[in-house]
């Protein structure tokens, strides 16, 4: 379940290029090695997601029980809301684990590019859930203020909520650090949720000290918590939806593509018409290059294949290159050090 270790793309049979032409044995060996390395990375990402996910679930369940108990004793709606918000973190962690499990599945006939976008779907589910929690808190807070009810706190509340702030911030840092290392969108969303919960508990802690002087602090704090949750929801949904809709490759990526292509060919091949499609950690990139019209089909194919191989090795993408003929009879041998001007970018 850690992924396909064959190192071949969906359209490739063993020992063949996508056009059906035989690939040299050394190229096949490199492809197999690259595939095995990619599979090992996916397994490592999955194991990391599982470890952090289960750690978060265990921590959140314990904190939920403590907050719910204190909230029931004091009758504080802010603490009760904070408790249910903490439990919601367990559910988002479960979403993250499901996303990691599905993403690790190997590609199949129905999903030739793998299941990498499952993490984005999991992040969407987390964002929607957060939004629903926030709206529920707003309604509860408005009702509390309309009834003129005040929250009652005790010394025990300070201890439990203080522990929650520290524990959730530690979880947030662990999750966000791991998300940057393995590139997991759903884990990043989960980490932000942990941080939002830590901030929520910190606000409630402030309310504990102000409750004796301000009767309405409990209801107002619930509204503030809702605002924090709604902003977190916006960030999570934005980061999940943008890659699904398609984003323009950034200038750095376009420059790297141009540099590798030009250096491999030995002259400026004019990389253009670039499309990038992301499937989790797997990136499909299509592009056009321009080669002299007097080259034979075999020579143009050799150059395009060499460029594709170098892009796989140096940029970790799966490229597909279309060759356009140039009216120039001979290539320009002067290749700029940085790969010439960045190509035009496009995305679907």
N, C-alpha and C positions, 0 to 999 in steps of 0.2 A: 504493500500500500504506500510505500515511500516514493513511488514513481517508476517510470520506465527507464531502465538502465541500458537500453540498447544503443542509445546515442544516435538513433536514426529519426528523421522527421517522418510525419505520417505518410507522405507520398513516396518515401524511399524504401526499397527493398535492400536486403543485406548486400553490400558490395556494389550498389548502383547509385548513380546520381539521379536527380529527379527527371532528367531527360531520358534516362535509360542507358546512358553511356557508362561504360565500366570506369570505376574510380581506382586509381592506383592503390596497391595494398597499403602503402604508407599513409595515404589519406584516409583509408578505412580505419587503420589503427588509431590515427589521431581522432577520428570521429567517435570511435568507441570509447577512447579514453576521455574525451570531452563529455560524452553522454554519461559515463560512469561517475565523473566528477559532479555533473549536474544533479544526478540522482542522489549522490551522497549529501550534497548541499540541501536538497529538498528534505531528506530524512532528518538532517540536523535541525532544519527549521521546524519540522513537525514536532520533533521531540521537545524543542524549546517551548513551542506553543502549548504543548500538553503540560509540561512541568509548571509553567507560570499560570496557566489556566486553572489547574487543580489547586495550586497554592492560593490563588485569589478566591476561589470558591470556598475553601475551608476557612480562610480569614474572614470573609464576608458573612458567612453563616454564624460564626462566633460573635462578631460585632453586632449583627442583627439581633441576636438573642439578648445581648446585653442592653442595647438601646431600647428594644421593645419593652423589656422589663422595667427599665428606668422610666420610660414614657408612660407606662401603665400606672406606675406608682405616683408620678407627679401630675398626670393628666395633661402634659404638655403636647400640643399638636405639632409643634416644631420638632420635638424629639421623636415623636411617633412617625412623622413624615420622614425624618432623617433615617430612622430605622428601616422603613420600607424602601427608601432610596438605596440604602446599603444592600438590602436583599436584591434589589434590581441589578446591582453590580454582579451578583452571582449568576443571574440569568444572562447578562451580557457576556460574562466569561464563558458560559455554556455555548452561546452563539459563536464566540471566537473559536472554541474547541471544535464545533461542528464545521466551521469554515476551514480550519486547518486540516481537518480530516478529509473533507471533500476535495480541497485543493491538492492534497497529496496523492489522490487517485491518479493512476496512469491514464493517458489519453486512450480513447476508444473510437469506434466507428461513428458514434453520434457526437463526440467531442474531440475532433482531430487535433485541436490545439491545447488539450488538457482541460483542467478544471480550476485554473488559477483565479478566475474571476469570482469563484465562490466566496473568497474572502471579502470582496466588495459587497456581495449580497449580504453577508453576515454583518458588515459594517452598517449597511442600510437598515437592517433589522434593529441593530443597537440604537441607531439614531431615532428611528420611529418610536421605539420603546421609551427612550429618554423624553421625547416630546410628550407622550401620553402621561408619563409620570409628572412632568412639569405642569401640564394643564390640570391634572387632578389636585396637585398641591395648591394651585391658584384658587380653585373653587373652595377647597377646605379653609384656606386662609381668609378668603372673603367672608365665608360663613362665620368664622370665629370673630372677626372684627364687627360684623353686623350684630352679633349677639352680645358684644361687649365682654367676652370672656377673657380672662387673664390666665396665663400659664403659671404653674407652681413648680419650682425647682428645688433640688436638695443637693447636699454636698456630694452625694453619690453620682449625681449627674455630671459634675465637673470631672470626676475621675474617669468615668466611662467615656465621655465625649472626648476628653483629652487623649486617652489611649487611642480612640478611633482616628483622631487627626494625625497622630504620628504613624499609626499602622497604615493608613490609606495613602499617605504621602510616600512612604517606603515602597508600597506596592506600585504606585504610579511611576516612581523612578525606575524600578526594576522592569516594569512593562515597557515603558518608553525607550529605555536603553536597549532592551532586546528587540523591540520593533525596528529601531534604526539599524541594528546589526543584521537582522534577517529580512528586513524590508516588508514587514507584515502590516497591511492596512488595518485589519480588524484588531490586531494587538495594539496598534497605536490608538484606535478608538477606545479600546478597553482601558488603556493607560490614562487617557484623557478623562474617562468616566471616573476612574479612581481619584484623580486629582480634583475633579469637580466635587466628589463626595467629601474629600478632605477639606476643601474650602467651605462646603456646606456645614460640616461639623464645626469648623472654626467659627463660622457666623453664629451658629447655635450656642457655642461656648460663650461668645460675647453676650448673647442674650441672657444667659444664665446670671451673669453679674449685673445686668441692667434691669432684670425682671422686677426687683423690689421697688424700683422707682418709676418704671414705665409699664402700665398695664397692657398696652397694646403691642408690646415688643414681640410676643409669640406669633401673632398673625402677620405682622410686618416681616419678620424673619422668614416665615414660610414663603412670602411673595418674593423676597430677595433670593431665596434658594431656587425658586422657580425660574427667575431670570438667569441665574447661573446655568441651570440645566438647559434652558432654551438656547443659550449661546453655545454651549457644548454640543447640542443637537445640530445647530447650524454648521459648525465646523466639521462634524463627523459626516453629515449628509453631503456637504460640499466636496470633501476629499474623496468620498466614495462615488459620487455621481460623475464628477469631471472625467476620470479615466474611462468610465463606462460609455460616456457620450463621445469620447475621442478628444485628445489634446494634441496640439501642434508640438512636434519634437523641439526641444529647446536648442538654442544657438550652439551650446557646447556639444551636444550630440551631433548636430548637423556638421560642425567643423571636424569632429572625429571621423565621421563617415567619409568626408571629403579627403581628409589627410590619409587615411588608410587606403582608399581607392587610388589616389594619385601616386602614392609611394609604391604600391604594388604594381601598378601599370608602368610606372616610370615617367609618366607625363600627366598633364591635367586632363582628366576624363569628363569633367563637367558634370558632377553628380547633381541631379535635379529630380523633381517630381517625387519627393520623398513622402511615403506614408508609413506611419507606425501604429501597430496594434498591440496592446498589452494584455496578456493573459496571466495575471499574477506576476511571477518572476520571469515568465517566458515572453519575449518580445519578437514579433514578426515585423520586419521592415522591408518594404518594396521601394525600389528606386530605379531611375534611368541613368545610364551613363552614355557618353558619346565617344565613339571610336571611329578612326579613319575608314571611309567607305571602301577603300581598296584592300582592306584586310579580308582574308578568307573567313568563311563561317567557322572553320575549325579553330583559327587563331583568335577570333573574337570570343568564341566559347571558352577557350583556354584562359584568356584574360579575365573574363567575367567570373569564371569558376575560381580562379586564384584570388580575386578580390573577395568573393564570398567566404572562402576559407579563412582568409586573414581577418575578416570582420567577425566571424564566429570566434576566432581565437582571441582577438584583441579587445572586442567590444561586448562579447557574450550576447549576440543577437542571432536570429535566424533570418538572413537576408535573401531576397529574391531580386535579381538584377535583369532589367530589360536593356538591350543595346540599341541605341539610335545611331544611324550613320552620319558621319560628318563630311561636309564637302571638302575638308582639308585633305590633301593627298598624303601628308606625312604628319605624325604627331609632333607637338611642341615638347622638346626634351627638358625645358626649364620648368621644374616643379618647385613652387614656393615651399619653404621649410614648414609652414603651418598648414599646407594643404590647400592653398588658394582661397578664393572667396567662399564663404559658406553657401551651400546650395539653397534653392527655394524650398520652403517647407510646406507640407500639406498634411492634413490628417482627416480621417473619416470618423 
